Amino acid sequence: MYAKLIIMLLLIPGIATFAPFATIQRQNAFVTRSTEFDDSSPSDSADETFEQQQESSSDSTSIMAELAASRDRLLAYIGDEGSGVARGEVETLVTSLVDSSRICAASEKTQMSTTPLLTGSWTLVYSSTDSTRSSPFFPCFTKAFGDDVASQIYRITDSIPEGIKDVGEAKQTFDMDANTLVSRVEVSALNDLSSSIMTTRSTFSVDKEGANEATLNISVGTTKPEKSTIVSKLPDFLKGLAESVPGFPSGAALEAVKKGSGKVSFEEVFFDEEIRVNKYETGKGDYGVETFIWKRASFGAGDMSGEKVWEF
């Protein structure tokens, strides 16, 4: 059992190298002043109510503006690729964004679910660790084999020089109706002589849902290299055979190693129409979490089709 998972990590190209505002129905908090029959004229009362309405509207606009500014500061700092930035500054900006979002949510009198905003495709623009770890497979692998074994393997794979191993674009695609998640990472070896998209398909349930944040309890299903350049060069009959190979049941394999290791919780600490920020706990380092920031690539769920699975 251990051998299958270790071989899958180390030998299959790429597996070893494996993250307008929220649609909240708003209602201005119109405060009406209760009046008694005294010397105040009706026009005075109406003027005060109008002023209170104006003040409430102004406060709401200010809160929304601060949320937009917090998001823009974070995006401006990390840029398009998130390279060469300081982890501490990123965490500070993320905390500011989350705080602004919660203040905005608290100011709303009526709220509706925002998790449908997760549906669609997202491109990773910042990772506090190797970007392949944005896939839920890796925290699950760590749970199965323990920090010591996993860290040793990660040190080996992370130290492979560029050119021999390269990691490209990482994407995640959600379908909130079907509760499915597809994580894809482009990986290549030997200066692009061999490349593929390592794909992990998972299901999830939503827990602790709030405005612009939620906890996703993810269950890993399968892992498989897709769109392999080596496979693309095979004769058609072999290509079809290779492409029909079922996905490896990585979740079940991890569960067989250690019960519960095929599942992991990701905290979606912020998301809207443009970006999302998620984290998972590691209990290690200065922050105890890994942080991933994503930009939206599309609103559609895209290709969420299932696949056959190895018998295990």
N, C-alpha and C positions, 0 to 999 in steps of 0.2 A: 504493500500500500504506500509506504513512505517512498519507495523507489519510483513509483509511477509519478508522484507529485514532484519529486526532485528532478527527475528526467524531464518532465514537462516544463519546469522552470528553466533548466540549464541548456537543454538541447533544442527545443523547438524554437526556431528563429523568432525573436521578439518577445516571447512570454517572459523571459528572464528580465526584460527591461521594462516589463510592466512594473473633476474635482469635473409713453406717458406714464406714471406711477401705478402702484398696485391698485387693482380695480376694487376700491372700497366704496360702498354706497355711503355718501356723505350727507350729513344733515346738519346744517348750521345750528349751533346752540343758541337759539333765541331765548333770551331771558326776559321775562315780562315782570314788571314790578307791580306787586300787589299794592293797591292803593285803598285808602279808607276815604270815607266821605269827609273831606276837610276843605280847606280853602284852595287846594290845588285845582287848577283848571284842566279840563280834558286835553287841551292843546299842550300843556306842560308835560302831562303823562305821555302823550304820543311822541313828543320830541325826545324824551328820555329813552323810551323804548327804541326809537329809531337809532339813537346814538349807541345804545347797547348792542343793537344788531350790527351796526357798522364796526364797533370795537371787536365783536366776536368774529366777524368776517375777516377783519384785519389780522387778528391773532392766528386764525386758521391759515391764511395766506402766508404769514411769516413762518409758521411751523413747516408748511410744505416747501417753502423756499429753502429752509435750512436742510431739510432732507435731500433736496435736489443738489444743494451745494456740497453736502457730505459725500454723496455718490460721485459727483464730478471730481472732487478732490482725490478720491481713491482711484478713479479711472485715469486721471491725469498723471498720478504718481507711478502707477504700474505700467502705463503705456500699453502697447499691443502685445508684448511678449512677456512682460513681468521680469525681465532680466536685469541684473545689476541694481536691484532695489534692496533696501534694508528691511529685514524681517520685523524688527521692532516698530518701524514707522508704518509698515503695512498693518500690523495688528492694532496700532493706535487709530489708524484711519478706519479700519473695520469696526472697532468698538464705537467710534463716533457715529458711523453710519447706522449701526444697530440701535444705539441710543436714540438717534433722531427718528428712526422708524417707529420705535416703541412710543415715543412722545407723540408722534403723529397719530398712531393708532389709538392712544389714550384720549386724544382730543376729539375723536369721532364718537358720536352718540349711537350710530347704527353702523354695523360692520357686516361684511359678508366674507365667505371663504375666498382666500387668495391662492390656494394651492393649484387651481387650474392653470395659473400662470406658469407653472413648472413645465407644462406640456410643450414639447418642441425640442429643438436641438441646440446644444450649448457648446461653445468652444473654450477650452481652458486657456486663460491668459496669465495666470499666476499660480504657482505651487510652492509651498514652503519646503517641499521635499522633491525627490525625483518625480516628474510628472506622471510616470506610469502608476504611481501609488494612488492616483485619483480614482482608479478602478477599485470597486469593492472587493475584488479577488484578493488583493494584497493584505489589507488588514485582517481578512479572514484567514489567510495563509499564516500570518503571524500568530493569530489565536490558536491555530492548530498545532504549530510546531514550537511555539514559545519565542520570546524575544531574542534569546541567545542564538538559536539556530537560524531564525529568520534574518537577524542582523548580520550574521556571518555571510549568508548567501547574498544579501543586498549589497554588502561591502564589495563582494567580488563582482557582481553585475554592474554596480554603479561606477566601478573603477575602470571598466573597459573603455579604452580611448575612443574618442570620436573618430569616425571613419571605419573603425571595426564594428562599432555599435552606435547607431544614431536613433534618437527618439524624435518623431515628428509631431504632428497635430494630435491632440487628445480631444475627444468629443463625447458627450453624453446625450442620449435622447430619451425623453420621458413620454409615456402615454398615461396620463392620470386617470383615464377612464378604465383602462385595462390593468393599471398598477404594474406596469412593466418598465424596466430601465435597461438600455443597451449602452455599454461603455466601450468605446473604440479608441485604440492608440496606434498610430502609425509607427512602425519600427523597421529599421533596415540594418543590414550588416555588410561589411566589406565594401564600403563606398557605394552603397545602393545596388550591389550585385544581387543581393537577396533582400526583398522587403515584403511586408505583409501588414495587415491591420488586425491586431490582436483584439478579439471581440469577446466580451463577457456579457451574457444575458442574465438578468435577475428579475425577481419580483419584489414588491415591497408593500408595506402597510404604512399609513400615515398616523402619527401619534403626536400629541401635544401641539395641535395646529393653532396658530395665531395669525394675526395680520402680518403678512410678509415673512413669516417664519414657520418652520415645522420640523418635527423629527421624523425621519424616514427609517423604518426598520427593514433592512434589505436582506433578502435571501438569495445568495448566489446560485445560479442554475448551471450554465455551461460556459466553457471557454474554448475558443477556436480561432486559429489564424485564418483570415479571409483575404481575398484578393492578393494572393501570393504571386510574386513575379516568377518564381520557379514553376509554380503550377501553370501559369499562363503560357509558358513556353513548351509545355508538353503537347503531344499529339492530342487531337480532340477526344478520342476515346479514353485516354488516360486522364485528360483534364476533367472530363465529366465524372470519372470515377473518384478522383481526388477531391473534387468539390462536393461530392455527395457524402463524404466521410462525416459521420455525425459529430456534433460538438462533444468535447470531453465533459462529463458530469462533475465538474470541479467542486461544486457545492456538496454533492453527496460524498465525494472522495474526502473532502475536508471533514465532514461530519463523521465519517468512518474513523478518521484519525482521532478526533476529539469532539464529543457531542457539543453542539452549540457553536462550533467554529465556522459553520457555513453561513452564519448570520452576522451582520454588523449594523450599528446605528450611525447614521450621518445626521448631524445637526445642520439643517438649512437655516442659517442664522439671518439671511436676508435674500429676498428675490423680488424682482419686479419685471416690467416688460423688457428691460435691457440687460440687467446683470443678476447674478446670484452668487452668494458666498456660502460655502459649506465647510464643515469641519468634522473630524472624528478624533476621539480621545486616544492618546498613546500612553499617557502617564509618564512621558519621558521628556527630557530637555527643559528649557526655560519656560515653555508655554504649555506643555502637556497635551498638545493637540497638533494636528496637521491642518493647514488651511489652504483652501482652493478657491480661486475666483474665476468665474466664467462669464463670457459675453454671449448673448443670444445670437444664434446663427439662423434660426427659423422658428416659426410658431407651430408648424405642422409636426405630427408625431413621426412622419417619414416611414422608413422601412423598419417595422417592428415585428416582422414575420418570425415565427418560431422555426425550430429546426429539429431534426432527429437527434437523438442522444445515444452515446455509447451505452451498451449494456454494462452494468457495473455490479 
